[in-house]
Amino acid sequence: MNYKFKDRNLFEMAVTHTSYANEKGRDKNFNYERLEFLGDTVVNFIVSKWLFLNFPQMDEGEMSNLRAALVSKESLAEAARKLGLHKKIKLSKGEEKSGGRDNDSIISDVFEAWAAAVYLDGGFEEAEKIVVSALEDKMEIISKTTGRPADYRTALQEFVQKQGFPPPEYKVISEQGPQHRKTFVVEVKIEGPVLLKQIGEGRSKKEAMSNAAKNVWESLRGKEQEIIKDKFFIG
């Protein structure tokens, strides 16, 4: 999990559920709850710092929405699973049987407790490294959808392919004006969980296609919270 603890007890505490501590007769505080309390702040600060430094154009509201997406229960549980952290959780037999190992609330709490344990054991820089690394896939999605690329068509194609969707389809839906001053209208369509469509206009087919791609890109701005959950929405 990209970090070796000097104090192994911190790690053991971070992955111990209260039910397991009770079952084994451990000290009442030898579980992840106190560490999770600290880890909530540690993770929020790391994500806030990343957003603040990487997106100077964002206002407070935009950063708050993105932070909420990145530190959501589902997001942190997914990051923990990617690291294999969920396999390390110590649960009582009863909690195990009731599905505790697949419970997003427990897994996300353990992720925060683990981040706090790394912070206490190795300092803020180590904690920052492991949190950013664990969330890098979602951070990359945000980086791609909040920037302003020079080539919108290429950027859009790379983005949708990375999400596992077919490439955008472009279609000229109308040509307006005299021959020497035509305006082309192009529709771009992306087949995802939800059909995404936009149109663009230009003095050439190429310009209209680029503007259609730009309109899709712009429609995704401010909707990163939904994109993080692997969904497409009509802009």
C-alpha positions as CSV (number, residue, x, y, z in Angstrom):
1,M,0.0,0.0,0.0
2,N,3.0,2.3,-0.7
3,Y,3.8,3.0,2.9
4,K,5.7,1.0,5.5
5,F,4.8,1.8,9.1
6,K,7.4,2.4,11.7
7,D,4.8,2.0,14.4
8,R,2.8,-1.1,13.3
9,N,0.2,-0.5,16.1
10,L,-1.0,2.6,14.2
11,F,-1.8,0.5,11.2
12,E,-3.4,-2.3,13.3
13,M,-5.6,0.3,15.0
14,A,-6.6,1.9,11.7
15,V,-8.0,-1.4,10.3
16,T,-9.7,-2.6,13.5
17,H,-13.4,-2.4,13.7
18,T,-15.0,-1.9,17.1
19,S,-16.8,-5.3,16.9
20,Y,-13.4,-7.0,16.5
21,A,-11.9,-5.1,19.4
22,N,-14.9,-6.1,21.6
23,E,-14.8,-9.7,20.5
24,K,-11.1,-10.0,21.3
25,G,-11.3,-8.1,24.6
26,R,-9.1,-5.2,23.4
27,D,-9.0,-1.7,24.9
28,K,-12.2,0.1,24.0
29,N,-10.2,2.7,22.0
30,F,-8.1,0.2,20.0
31,N,-10.2,0.7,16.9
32,Y,-10.3,3.0,13.9
33,E,-12.8,5.5,15.2
34,R,-10.5,8.0,16.8
35,L,-8.1,7.8,13.9
36,E,-11.0,8.3,11.5
37,F,-11.9,11.5,13.3
38,L,-8.5,12.9,12.6
39,G,-8.3,11.3,9.1
40,D,-11.4,13.1,8.0
41,T,-9.6,16.4,8.5
42,V,-6.4,15.1,7.0
43,V,-8.0,13.9,3.8
44,N,-10.2,17.0,3.4
45,F,-7.2,19.3,3.8
46,I,-5.1,17.3,1.3
47,V,-7.9,17.4,-1.3
48,S,-8.6,21.1,-0.6
49,K,-4.9,21.9,-1.0
50,W,-4.8,20.0,-4.3
51,L,-7.8,21.8,-5.7
52,F,-6.6,25.2,-4.5
53,L,-3.2,24.9,-6.1
54,N,-4.2,23.2,-9.3
55,F,-7.3,25.3,-10.3
56,P,-6.7,29.0,-9.6
57,Q,-9.7,29.9,-11.7
58,M,-12.2,28.0,-9.5
59,D,-14.4,29.8,-7.0
60,E,-15.2,28.5,-3.5
61,G,-18.4,26.9,-4.6
62,E,-16.8,24.9,-7.4
63,M,-14.0,23.7,-5.2
64,S,-16.5,22.7,-2.5
65,N,-18.5,20.6,-4.9
66,L,-15.4,18.8,-6.3
67,R,-14.0,18.2,-2.8
68,A,-17.4,16.7,-1.8
69,A,-17.1,14.3,-4.8
70,L,-13.6,13.3,-4.1
71,V,-14.0,12.6,-0.4
72,S,-17.5,11.1,-0.6
73,K,-18.1,7.7,1.0
74,E,-18.2,6.0,-2.4
75,S,-15.1,7.6,-3.7
76,L,-13.0,6.8,-0.6
77,A,-14.3,3.3,-0.5
78,E,-13.4,2.8,-4.1
79,A,-9.9,4.1,-3.4
80,A,-9.5,1.8,-0.5
81,R,-10.5,-1.2,-2.6
82,K,-8.0,-0.3,-5.2
83,L,-5.3,-0.4,-2.6
84,G,-6.6,-3.7,-1.1
85,L,-7.2,-1.9,2.2
86,H,-10.6,-3.5,2.6
87,K,-9.0,-6.9,2.8
88,K,-7.0,-5.9,5.9
89,I,-10.0,-4.8,8.0
90,K,-10.4,-6.8,11.2
91,L,-14.1,-7.5,11.8
92,S,-15.9,-9.7,14.4
93,K,-17.4,-12.9,13.0
94,G,-20.9,-11.4,13.2
95,E,-19.9,-8.2,11.4
96,E,-18.1,-10.3,8.7
97,K,-21.2,-12.5,8.2
98,S,-23.5,-9.4,7.9
99,G,-21.4,-8.0,5.0
100,G,-19.3,-5.5,6.9
101,R,-16.3,-6.0,4.5
102,D,-18.4,-4.8,1.6
103,N,-19.9,-1.8,3.5
104,D,-18.8,1.5,1.9
105,S,-19.2,3.4,5.2
106,I,-16.8,1.0,7.0
107,I,-14.3,0.9,4.2
108,S,-14.3,4.7,3.7
109,D,-13.9,5.2,7.5
110,V,-10.9,2.8,7.4
111,F,-9.4,4.8,4.5
112,E,-9.5,8.0,6.6
113,A,-8.2,6.2,9.6
114,W,-5.3,4.8,7.5
115,A,-4.5,8.3,6.2
116,A,-4.4,9.6,9.8
117,A,-2.2,6.7,10.8
118,V,0.3,7.5,8.0
119,Y,0.2,11.2,9.0
120,L,1.0,10.4,12.7
121,D,3.7,7.8,11.7
122,G,5.4,9.6,8.8
123,G,4.2,13.2,8.7
124,F,2.0,15.2,6.4
125,E,4.1,14.8,3.2
126,E,3.8,11.0,3.4
127,A,0.0,11.2,4.1
128,E,-0.4,13.6,1.2
129,K,1.5,11.2,-1.1
130,I,-0.7,8.2,-0.3
131,V,-4.0,10.1,-0.5
132,V,-3.2,11.8,-3.8
133,S,-2.0,8.5,-5.2
134,A,-5.1,6.7,-4.1
135,L,-7.4,9.3,-5.7
136,E,-5.3,10.0,-8.8
137,D,-7.7,8.5,-11.2
138,K,-10.6,10.7,-10.1
139,M,-8.2,13.7,-9.9
140,E,-7.2,13.1,-13.5
141,I,-10.8,13.2,-14.6
142,I,-11.2,16.5,-12.9
143,S,-8.0,17.8,-14.5
144,K,-9.2,16.8,-17.9
145,T,-12.7,18.3,-17.6
146,T,-11.8,21.6,-16.0
147,G,-9.1,22.6,-18.3
148,R,-9.4,24.4,-21.7
149,P,-7.6,22.3,-24.3
150,A,-6.3,23.7,-27.6
151,D,-7.8,20.8,-29.5
152,Y,-11.3,20.1,-28.2
153,R,-12.0,17.2,-30.6
154,T,-8.8,15.3,-29.6
155,A,-9.3,16.0,-25.9
156,L,-12.9,14.9,-26.0
157,Q,-12.1,11.7,-27.9
158,E,-9.3,10.8,-25.4
159,F,-11.6,11.5,-22.5
160,V,-14.6,9.4,-23.6
161,Q,-12.4,6.5,-24.7
162,K,-10.8,6.5,-21.2
163,Q,-14.3,6.2,-19.7
164,G,-14.9,3.1,-21.9
165,F,-17.4,4.8,-24.2
166,P,-17.4,4.7,-28.1
167,P,-15.7,7.7,-29.8
168,P,-17.9,10.8,-30.6
169,E,-19.9,10.7,-33.8
170,Y,-20.1,13.9,-35.8
171,K,-22.9,14.7,-38.4
172,V,-23.6,17.8,-40.5
173,I,-27.2,18.5,-39.9
174,S,-27.5,21.7,-41.9
175,E,-25.7,24.2,-44.2
176,Q,-26.9,27.8,-44.2
177,G,-26.2,30.9,-46.3
178,P,-24.8,31.5,-49.8
179,Q,-22.1,29.2,-51.2
180,H,-19.3,31.7,-50.5
181,R,-20.4,32.4,-46.9
182,K,-21.8,29.1,-45.7
183,T,-22.4,28.3,-42.1
184,F,-22.2,24.6,-41.2
185,V,-24.1,23.1,-38.2
186,V,-22.7,19.9,-36.8
187,E,-24.1,17.6,-34.2
188,V,-21.8,15.5,-32.0
189,K,-23.2,12.5,-30.2
190,I,-21.7,10.3,-27.6
191,E,-23.3,7.0,-26.7
192,G,-22.9,6.5,-22.9
193,P,-25.1,5.4,-20.0
194,V,-27.0,8.6,-21.0
195,L,-27.0,9.9,-24.6
196,L,-24.9,13.1,-24.8
197,K,-25.5,15.5,-27.7
198,Q,-24.4,19.0,-28.6
199,I,-24.3,21.1,-31.8
200,G,-21.7,23.5,-33.1
201,E,-21.5,26.1,-35.9
202,G,-18.7,27.2,-38.1
203,R,-17.6,28.6,-41.5
204,S,-16.2,25.1,-42.3
205,K,-17.2,21.6,-41.3
206,K,-13.9,21.3,-39.4
207,E,-14.7,24.5,-37.4
208,A,-18.2,23.4,-36.7
209,M,-17.0,20.0,-35.5
210,S,-14.5,21.7,-33.2
211,N,-17.1,24.0,-31.8
212,A,-19.5,21.1,-31.2
213,A,-16.7,19.2,-29.3
214,K,-16.0,22.4,-27.3
215,N,-19.7,22.7,-26.4
216,V,-19.7,19.1,-25.1
217,W,-16.5,19.9,-23.1
218,E,-18.0,23.0,-21.6
219,S,-21.2,21.2,-20.8
220,L,-19.2,18.8,-18.6
221,R,-17.6,21.7,-16.6
222,G,-19.2,21.9,-13.2
223,K,-20.5,18.3,-13.4
224,E,-17.3,16.6,-12.3
225,Q,-19.1,15.1,-9.3
226,E,-21.4,13.1,-11.7
227,I,-18.5,12.2,-14.0
228,I,-16.5,10.9,-11.1
229,K,-19.3,8.4,-10.6
230,D,-18.7,7.2,-14.2
231,K,-21.9,8.7,-15.6
232,F,-22.6,11.0,-18.6
233,F,-25.2,13.8,-18.4
234,I,-26.8,15.9,-21.1
235,G,-25.4,19.4,-20.9
